[in-house]
Amino acid sequence: MNSITVPASAVTVSSSTEGVTTAGGEYSIICTVTRPTALLATPHITWINPSGSEIRGEVNSTQTENMTMTVTTVTVRLDPLQASHSGLYTCKVSVSSPSFMAPLNFTSTARVSIQSKFMASCMILFHTSHSATVPQPIVEVTTLRSSSPLYAGSGLTLMCAVEIDASVDIPYTITVTWLKSEASISSNDRTTISNITQSSSLSYNSRLSFNPLSSVSDSGTYTCQVSLSPQSPFTLVQGASQTDVETITVEGILL
């Protein structure tokens, strides 16, 4: 009977990534195991996602040109790439062979970090090991004028429109705060702040209405501040807020 003894150092394990890291793109993580062909053993390769669950991959085996080494890869395709895909992925490998007294176990890791479509982004942490990059919401304040120019005694509504990026696939809560000169505004006998309404699957709005305007107190710059917060079991690590402003000037009462 012929036999061969191969040192454990002859087996190598590595991980790599390829593709575009923009949310919505196609991305792959690859675990590569290289071993001597003489081992006559098939490695057991498992990818573990950031939340600790096993994920299936595409297995492919090839031999080097001189047939002495066998290369096995397991590729997991993340398509389309979404916010919840970010985090640390672990490749676990176990190799059993008559040449080894006990199975050889290896681990290799690959981190997926998604680039936001917009300049600003926030980080979400899942338990202690899972992070997701979430694009900031788009915020725009517009004026729904009852007259132009604006006169004291007339009505006015400011609308804050919020657009959430389609790559955000984790549960979230939207909070809208209206401010004037950095001071928070609340509903009173002359101003009304509406509840946040959803106009489409990713679009929301809030309205600040004046009934009526006052030339003394209502002229100035108004800010709509929008915060995007993840729901349990996700935990916010960095603030995810965006703002837009609108300046109004109220003329004296029209005679």
N, C-alpha and C positions, 0 to 999 in steps of 0.2 A: 504494500500500500504506500503510495506517495503522499507526502504531507509537506506543508510549508508553514512556517511561523512568520507572521507579519507584525511588526511593532505597531502599537496603537497610534503612534505619531504619523503612520502612513494614511490614516483617515482624516480628512479635513472637512470642516463645515463652515460655510459662510452665507451671509444674507445680503441682498442688494435690492434696490428699487429702480423702477424705470417708469417714464411717462411724465405727464404734465400735472403739477400739484395744484392747479387751479380748480376750485370747486366746480363740479360738473364735467371734468375731464376724465380721461381713462388713465388709470394708474395700476401698477403691478408691484407686488412684493415677491421676491424669489429666494428660495432656500436651496443652496447647492451643496451636495455631498460628493466628495471625490474619494475613491477608494481603489485599492488594487483589484483588478479583475480576478486574481487568483483567490480572493477571499471567498468566492462562491456564496455570497450573502447579499440579501436585499435589505437595505436599511429601512427602518420604520420612521417616516418623517411626518411630523404633525405641526401645523401652524396654530398658534393660540392668539386670539384677538385681544385687544386691550381690556375687555371685561372678563377674560378668563375662559372663554368658550373656544372649542375646537372649530376650525373652519376648513372646508374642503379646498383642495387645490388641484391643478392640472399637473400630472406626473409625466416626466419624460426622462429617458435614460439613453445615453450614448457612450461610446468607447473612444478613447484617444486613438490617434492614427496608428500607433504601434500595438494597440490592443492590450496594453499592460494596465491601463487605468480605466475605470468606469465612472462616469459623471451622471448623477441623478439630480434632477431639479424638480421642485414642487412650486408652482406659480399660482398665487392667488390674485385674481383680477378684481380691482375695485372700480367698477364702471356702472353708473357715473360716480365719481368721487364726491362724497357728501361730508357734512360737518361731523357726523358720528363716526366716520372712518379714522379720524385722527387719533394718534396715540402710539404706544409701544407694542409691537407685535413680536412674539417669540417663536422661533423655530426649534422644536425639540426633535432630536435624532437619537435613535437607538440602533446599534449595529451588533448583531450576533453572528458568530462564526466559530467553527471548530478550532480556529487558530487562536481564539481568545479564551482565557479561563472564565471570563464573565462578560456579559454584554457591555459594549462601550456606549456611554451616554454623552451627548453633546447638546449645547444650546447656543443659539445665535439670535440676535435681535435686530429689528429694523424699525425705525421711527418714521411715522407718516405725519407730516406737518403740511396742512393745506394753506395755500396763499389765498387771501381774500381777493374778490374781484374789485374791491374798492380799496382806497388807501388805508382806511382804518379797519381794525379788526379787534376781536376780543377772544380771550381764552376761557374755555369751560373745562372744569376738572371733574371727571367721573370717578368717585371714590378716591383712591390714592394713585391710580395709574393711568386713567383714561382722560385725555385732553382732546378738545375739539376747537378748531378755529372757526368762528362764526362771523360772517360779514356784518358790518354795521348796517342798521336800517337806513333807508333814504328818507329824509324829512324835508317837506316843503310847505311853507306857510303862504297862503294866498288870501287876498281881501275880497270878500263878497260885498261890494259897495251898493248902498241904496241911492247914493248920489255922488257926484264928483264936481267940485271939491266936497270934502266932508264938512258938515255944519253941525254945530251943537244942537241938540234936540232931535236929530235924526237917528235912525238905527244903523248898526254896522255889525257884521259878522266876520271874524277871522277864522279860516279853516286850516287846520294842520293835517296834511296828508302824509301817511306813513306807508312805505313799501318795504316788505321783508324779502330778502334774497331767497330764491327758490332752493338753494342748496341747504338751507337750514332745515334739518329733518329731526330735530329734537323738540320736545314740548317747551313752550316759552310763554311768558307773561309780558304784556306791553303796558308800560306806565307812561302817561302823558302829563306833564306839568307845564302850566302856563306861568310866565313871569313877565314882570315889567320892571326894568332897571334892576334886575337880579333879585327882585322880591316876588315871592310866590303870590299868585292871584287865586282867590276863591270866589264862588258864587255869592252874590248879595242881591240887594233890591234893584240894582241897575245892571249888573253883569251876570251872565249865565254861562257856565261851562257844561257842555253836553257830555254824556257818557261816550266812551269810545265805541264807535260803530265799525263793523266790518263790511266793506264794499265789495270785496272779492276774497279769494282764498289767501292772498298774501297782501291785501291792501286794507288799511284802516284809516279812520280820521276822527278828529276831535274838533269841536267848534267853541269859540269864545264869542259870545254875543253881547252887544251893548244896547240897552233899552232904557233911556236914550243915551247919546253921547254928551259929554260935557267938555267944553273947550278948555276949562281950567285943569281938570284932572286926567283927561284921557289922552291927550297928545303925548307921544313918546314912542319908544321902541319896545315891541313885544316879542318874547322868545317862547317858542314851543320846544320843550325838552323831552325827548323820547328815550326811555330806557327799555332795554330788552333783557329779561332775566329768565334763566332756565328754570324749569320745574323739577321737582324731585324725581329721580335720585341725582340729578346733575347739580353741581355747586359752582357758583360764579367765582372766578378767580380775579379777572380784571373787568373794570367797568365797561359796559356796552351801551353807550348813550350817544345820541346825535341831536343836534339842534338846528333850527333855522329861525330867522328873525324877520319882522315886518315893522316898519316905522310909519306912523300915521300922524297927520297934523289936522287938528280940528279947528275950523274957522268959527267966528262968532255966529250967533243965532241969525239965520236968514230972515230978513224982514219982508 
